[in-house]
Amino acid sequence: MSELVCIVCPRGCTLQVEGAGDALQVTGNGCKRGADFARSELTAPKRTLCTTVRTAFPDVPVLPVRVSAEIPKEKIFPVMEAINAVTLETSVAMGGVILEDVLGLGVDVVAASDLLRRTGP
């Protein structure tokens, strides 16, 4: 049996999971989303990534960014490498795309702040 704490909502239900593959049995969940979370976490875990990207602006040397949707957990470090290879040289508004379809995952890296829009050219 595996035990997980659900992170889908603030309740933090303690989930017990038995079985394998399509035969996973989840108990302890307060809602269907908890069962879905447990199945996903044990079969294909995904994460949201928030970090920063370098800029060419001395007054704003880094800009907060995030992915537009969850990515496979095993792709976090390759996505970080792609982000670390970027230096922004133009201003961008919050939600502006920094890296489109990063690593072919169907997910964009987007600006999570308007800092450059206010200070950039």
C-alpha positions as CSV (number, residue, x, y, z in Angstrom):
1,M,0.0,0.0,0.0
2,S,1.1,3.5,-0.8
3,E,0.1,6.6,1.2
4,L,-0.1,10.1,-0.3
5,V,-1.2,13.5,0.9
6,C,-3.5,15.0,-1.7
7,I,-2.5,18.5,-2.9
8,V,-5.5,19.2,-5.1
9,C,-7.3,21.3,-2.5
10,P,-6.5,22.7,0.9
11,R,-8.1,19.8,2.7
12,G,-4.9,17.7,2.3
13,C,-6.6,14.3,2.5
14,T,-4.4,11.3,3.4
15,L,-4.9,8.8,0.6
16,Q,-4.2,5.1,0.7
17,V,-3.6,3.4,-2.6
18,E,-3.5,-0.3,-3.3
19,G,-3.0,-2.3,-6.5
20,A,-1.2,-1.5,-9.7
21,G,-1.8,-0.1,-13.1
22,D,-5.5,0.2,-14.0
23,A,-6.5,-1.7,-10.8
24,L,-5.5,1.1,-8.4
25,Q,-7.9,1.4,-5.5
26,V,-7.9,4.8,-3.7
27,T,-9.4,5.4,-0.2
28,G,-9.3,8.4,2.1
29,N,-10.1,10.9,-0.6
30,G,-12.8,13.5,0.2
31,C,-13.7,14.0,-3.4
32,K,-13.2,12.4,-6.9
33,R,-10.3,14.8,-7.6
34,G,-8.3,13.1,-4.8
35,A,-8.6,9.7,-6.4
36,D,-7.7,11.2,-9.8
37,F,-4.6,12.9,-8.2
38,A,-3.4,9.6,-6.6
39,R,-3.8,7.7,-9.9
40,S,-1.9,10.4,-11.8
41,E,0.8,10.7,-9.2
42,L,1.5,7.0,-9.2
43,T,1.3,6.4,-13.0
44,A,2.4,9.7,-14.7
45,P,3.3,12.5,-12.2
46,K,3.1,16.1,-13.4
47,R,4.2,19.3,-11.9
48,T,3.9,23.1,-12.4
49,L,7.2,24.8,-12.7
50,C,7.9,28.4,-11.5
51,T,11.4,29.9,-11.8
52,T,13.1,33.0,-13.2
53,V,14.8,33.8,-16.6
54,R,17.8,36.1,-17.0
55,T,17.2,39.5,-18.7
56,A,19.5,42.1,-20.3
57,F,18.1,44.8,-18.1
58,P,20.3,45.9,-15.1
59,D,17.4,47.1,-13.1
60,V,15.5,43.8,-13.5
61,P,18.2,41.1,-13.9
62,V,15.7,38.2,-13.7
63,L,12.0,37.9,-14.5
64,P,9.6,35.4,-12.8
65,V,8.3,32.8,-15.3
66,R,6.1,29.7,-15.1
67,V,4.9,27.0,-17.4
68,S,1.4,27.4,-18.9
69,A,0.3,23.9,-17.9
70,E,1.7,21.0,-15.9
71,I,4.7,19.1,-17.3
72,P,5.8,15.5,-16.8
73,K,7.9,15.4,-13.6
74,E,10.9,13.8,-15.4
75,K,11.0,16.8,-17.8
76,I,11.6,19.5,-15.0
77,F,15.4,19.5,-15.4
78,P,15.4,19.5,-19.2
79,V,12.9,22.4,-19.2
80,M,15.1,24.3,-16.6
81,E,18.1,23.8,-19.0
82,A,16.0,25.4,-21.8
83,I,15.0,28.3,-19.6
84,N,18.5,28.8,-18.3
85,A,19.7,29.2,-22.0
86,V,17.5,32.2,-22.5
87,T,18.3,35.9,-21.8
88,L,15.4,38.3,-22.4
89,E,16.4,41.3,-24.4
90,T,13.0,42.9,-25.0
91,S,10.2,43.9,-22.7
92,V,7.3,41.5,-22.1
93,A,4.0,41.7,-20.3
94,M,2.7,39.2,-17.8
95,G,1.5,36.2,-19.7
96,G,3.8,36.9,-22.6
97,V,5.4,33.8,-24.1
98,I,9.1,33.4,-23.4
99,L,9.5,29.9,-24.8
100,E,6.8,28.5,-27.1
101,D,6.1,24.8,-26.9
102,V,9.1,24.1,-24.8
103,L,10.8,20.8,-25.6
104,G,7.7,19.9,-27.8
105,L,5.6,19.3,-24.6
106,G,2.8,21.5,-25.9
107,V,3.4,23.9,-23.0
108,D,4.7,27.5,-23.1
109,V,7.0,29.2,-20.6
110,V,5.3,32.6,-19.9
111,A,6.1,35.7,-17.9
112,A,4.7,35.7,-14.4
113,S,5.2,39.4,-13.9
114,D,4.9,42.8,-15.6
115,L,8.3,44.0,-14.3
116,L,9.8,44.2,-17.8
117,R,6.8,45.9,-19.3
118,R,7.3,48.8,-16.9
119,T,11.1,49.1,-17.2
120,G,11.9,47.7,-20.7
121,P,12.2,49.6,-24.0
